[in-house]
Amino acid sequence: MSAISREDVVHLARLAHIEMSDAELDKMTGELGHIVEAIASVSEAAGADVPATSHPIPLTNVFREDVVGPTLTAEQALMNAPDSVDTRFRVPAILDGE
């Protein structure tokens, strides 16, 4: 017997404000039952001696050091800009009154 009953699904649907037909309730009861069984089988395999992990392989930090490198001058950056003011790009206003 499934750990999820039809009444459980009706209760969850009511909490989520989801209207479900009788056919949808029956289908969802079976699907949620399979999900609960799958989680239970995984829980059986993971014993107290198995540490919890978020990834099956170890990950390393792939970030590089924050080192200043060659950069463009303001004039170079604005050279091909359609419009600029002082040392800034000029773009169309998108907010009223600004």
DRENLUMLO-46554 format. One record per atom (N, C-alpha, C): x, y, z; residue in one letter. Coordinates in steps of 0.1 Angstrom, whole numbers, plus 5000, padded with zeros to 4 digits. Example, Ala and Ser with C-alpha at 12.3 -4.5 7.8 and 13.67 -1.06 7.14 Angstrom:
513249435078A512349555078A513249675078A512849785071S513749895071S512950005079S
END
This chain:
500849885000M500050005000M500950125000M500550224993S501250354992S501150435005S502250505007A502250595019A501450715017A501050745004I500250865001I498850814998I497850865005S496450825002S495750934994S494650894988R493850994980R493451114989R493151095001E492851205010E493951295012E495251245013D496451325014D496551415002D496251364990V496351444977V495251544977V494051514982V492951614983V493351724992V493951685003H494451785013H495451875007H496451815001L497551894994L497051994983L496051934975A495552024965A494752134971A494052114982R493252224988R494252324994R495352285000L496352375005L496952464994L497152394982A497752464971A496752544963A495452534967H494452604959H494352554945H494552414943I494452354930I493252274929I492352294919E491252214917E491652094909E491251974913M491651854906M490351764904M490251704892S489151604890S489451474897S488451384897D488651254903D489751184896D489851184883A490851114875A492251174879A492351304880E493651374883E494051334897E493151324906L493451284920L493951144921L493351054913D493750914913D495150904907D495350974896K496650974889K497751024898K497451144905M498451204913M498751124925M497751054931T497950964942T499050854938T498850794927G499850694922G501250754920G501250874913E502550934911E503350974923E502551034933L503251074945L503650954953L502850844952G503250714959G504550664954G504750664940H506050624934H507150714939H506950844940I508050934944I508450904959I507450884967V507750844981V508450714982V508050614974E508750484974E510250504969E510450584959A511850614954A512650674965A512150774972I512850844982I513150744994I512250654997A512450555007A513550465003A513650424991S514750324987S516050394987S516150524984V517450594985V517850615000V516850635008S517150645022S517650515028S517150405023E517650275028E519150255025E519550305013A520850285008A521850375016A521450485020A522350575027A522250545042A523350475046G523450445061G524050555069G524250535081A524850635090A526350655087A526950545081D528350555077D528650625064D527550665057V527650735044V527450885046V528550965044P528351105046P527451175035P526751275039A525851345030A526651425020A526251425008T527051494998T526051574989T526551674983S525651754973S526051724959S527251664957H527751624944H528451494944H528351414934P528951284934P530451284933P531051394928I532451404926I532951534934I534151534939P534551654946P534751774937P534351884941L534452014934L535552094939L536152174930T537252264935T536752404931T537252504938N536952644934N537652674921N536752724912V537252754898V537452904896V537352984907F537553124906F538953154905F539353264898R540753304897R540953424906R542153454909E542453574917E541953694910E541553794917D541053924912D542254014909D542854004897V544054074894V543754174883V544154294885V543954404875V544854374863V544154374851G544954344839G544854464829G545154454817P545054554807P543554604806P543354734806T541954784804T541954894794T540754924790L540655034780L540555174788L541055274781T540855404787T539355444784T538855554791A537555594789A537355634774A538355694768E538155744754E538055614745E538855514747Q538855394739Q537455324741Q536955314753A535755254755A534555324748A534655454748L533555534742L533755564727L534855514721M535155544708M534055504698M533455394699N532355344690N530955354696N530855424707A529555444713A528655534705A527355514703P526555594695P526455734701P526455744715D526355874721D527055864735D527655974739S528255974752S528256124758S528356124771V528356254778V529556244788V530456344787D531656344795D532356204793D532556124803T533255994801T532255884804T530955904800R529955794802R529155774790R528655644789F527755614778F526455684780F525855734770R524555804771R523555704764R522455674772V521455584768V520055644769V519055604762P517755654763P517155634777P516455734782A515755714795A514655614794A514555534804I513555424804I512555454815I512855544824L511855584835L511355724833L510155744836D509555874835D510255974844D510456094839G510956204848G512456194852G513156104845E514556084849E515456124838E
END
